[in-house]
Amino acid sequence: MTEPLDPRLTILYEDVHCLAVIKPSGLLTQGRPREGSSLEGLLRRYLDPSHPDRVYLAAIHRLDRPVSGVMIWGKTPKAARRLHEQFARRDVEKHYWAIVPGHPTPEEGLWDDWLCEEDTGLGPIVQVCHPETPRARHALTRYRADRSGSLPEGCCRLLLWPRTGRTHQLRVQARARGLTILGDSTYGSDRPFPIGIALHARSLTIHHPILRTPMHFEAPTPEHWRMSGIILPEE
């Protein structure tokens, strides 16, 4: 496997059809290939340093700029279409970790909300709204609280399995329950976090777009989490 050209890149899997990587916190998912501007730009330069604009590369899903974790990209139109179809059918499993103050009650269950995005005119951020609000979108997330490992005082880890993929879904649903993710000042957190926010796309389970074989990718806890004293079981 070709070595990444930039130390911010971690390649989990690559073949002629698709590419799985770890997105670092603080980096945009998409943008032009200018060096350092986005994960997409870094990947294009990795795939073709001489002509990054000529590379076919499709983002199958996105992570917010302050969020870290696993992402998969399509390297051909056919692979991208089939990967998109799996997300549309909800045939993938996405697993996230979040560090929040407090503890949910009950300790596990399903968050079932309707969300309105910024461009609905209801506010500057995504928010929970009435299901009959125009353009409201359904958001479902299975969650479980976990206190194992070393965590900041008064905090717990949320294990999150979103069934839908709405803008800022996990951030908004957590905030609506008084569990704003550490560092997420956009949604009211007053607790600092060294880089980005304490939300990490821990793993992604999907089928290969051509071979149809199952693929499971995991991203370890980011180093700046450990430097902040957050030591988590890597199960």
N, C-alpha and C positions, 0 to 999 in steps of 0.2 A: 504494500500500500504506500502511495506517495505521502511523504511527510507534509503536514500542513505548513503553509508559508507564513502563518501568523500564529503566535503563541496563544491567542484567544480562541483558536479553533481546536475542538476536540471531535474527531471523527469516530463515531461508533460503528458505522457500517457503510460500505460503499460497493456498488456494482454499476453496471451500465444503465440500470433502470432507476435506481433511487439512492438516496444519501441520507443517513441518519446522523445527527450531530447534537452536541450540547450547546445551547445558547447561553452565553454568560449574562449576568445581570447588567443593566445599564446600556445594552446595545440594542438598537432598533432591529426588528426582524427584517424589514425590507427597505431598500433604498438603492441608489445608483452605485456602480462598482467602485466609486472613489474610495481609496484606502481608508479604512477605519470608520466609514459612515454607517454601516449596517452589517448584520450577519450575511445577508444576501450578497453584499459587495465583497466581503471576505471570501465567501464560497466561490463566487465567480472568478476571483483572482486566483484562488486555489486550483480551480479546474482548468483555467486557461490564463496564465499570467500575462500573456501577450495580447489577447483579445477577449477580455472578460465580457464585453457587451455582446459578443457573438454566442455566448453559452446559453443553451436552453436550460432553465432552472425554474421550477414552479414551487412556490410555497403552498403546501397542502393545508396548513393551519398556521396560526400565529400565536406568539407569546407577547404580552405587553413588554414595553421597554424595561421596566424594573424587575421583571420576572426571569428566572433562570430555568434551564431544564431541557428535556428531550424534544427535538423537532425532526420531522421527516420531510424530505423534498423530493420532487419528481425530476428525473433527468431526461425524460422523453415525454412527448404529449400523451402517448398511450398509458404510460405508467402514472402520470399525473392524473389523468382522467379516472383511472381505476382506484387510485388512492383517494381522490375526492369522493368517489362513490361510496367507499367504505365509511368515511366520516359522515356523509349525508344519511346513510342507512343506520348510523350509530353502531356499526360493527367493530369499532375500535374500543379499547379500554384505556382511558387516561387516568393516571393516578398522580395526585399532587400532595405536597406537604406544605403546611402553613403553620407559622408560630403566631399565636394570638394571646392577648391578656385575658384572663378569666377561663371559664370552662363552660361548654354548652350543656344545656339541659333539654332533653335527655342526652346521654353521652354518645348515642349513635342514632341515626335515623336518616330521613330524607328531607332536604330543603326543597320546597316546591313554591316557586315565586313567578311573578310576571314582572319583566323589566322593561323600562323605557330608556332609550339611549338619548344622548345629548341633543341630537338633531330633531327630536320630537318637540322641542321648544319648552319642555317642562323643567329644564334646569341645566346647569353647566356640567353635570356629571350624570352617569347612569344611576338610576334609582329604581327601587321597587315601586310598582304602581298597581292600580286596579286592573283586573284582566280585561275589562271592557274598554280600557284606554286605547285610543287609536294607535296602531302599530306596536302595541305591547307584545313582547315575545316571551314565551314560556321558558323557564329555566329550572332544571332539575339537577340536584347534586346529592349523592349519597355521602354521608360523613361519619366519622368515628373519632372520638377524642382519645388522646394517648399522652400519658405523663412520663413515660419511660425516658431514660437518658438524662442529660444535663440541660436544663432550660433556664431562661431568665426567671427571676422571682415572679410568682403569680401567673405564669404562662403555661399553656399546654400546646402540644402539637395536634393539629387537625389533619387527619388522613381524609382526603377528598377524592371522590370519583365522579366528575361531572358527566352527566348523560347528554347534556346539550353543550353548545359552544358559543354562548352569547358574549358580547363585548363586556369585559370586566366582571364576568359572571361570579367568580369565586370571591372577588374583592367586595362586590356589592352585597352578595348574600351573607357573607360573614359580618359585614358592617351592620346589616339590618337586624342582626341578633346580638349586637353589642360586642362583637368579636373582631374589631378592626385589625387587620394584619399589621404586624410591627413594621414601622417605617412608611406605611401607606398614608402619607399626609393628604393625598388627594381625597381620601375617604375618612379623614378625621383622626388619624393616628398622631399622638403627640409623643410617641416613643421612637427615638432615633434607631436607625439601622445603618450599618457601614456602607453598603452598596445596594441600591435598589430597595426591594421590600422582601420580607420573609415569606415568599411564596415560590415554590420550586416544583417544576414539572418532573416528578421523580421517575416515572416510567410511562412507556407507551407500548401497547400490544396491538399488533396489526398483522394483516396477511400480505405477503409479497405480491406486488401488483401483477406479476407475470407468472411466477411459479405457484402462487396461491398457498405457499407454506407459511405457517405462523412465524412471526418475528416479535421478539420482546427486547426492548432496549431500556436500560436504566442509566440514570445520571446520579453519581454520588453527591452527597451533601457538599455544597460549595465551600471552598476553603475559608471564605470570609465569615461563613456561619460558625465554623469551628473556632476561628479566631475571636469570635464574639462570645465564646463559651457555650455554644449550642452543640452538644455532642449527642447524636442520635443513633439508635440501633439501625444498621443498614439492611434490615429485613425487607 
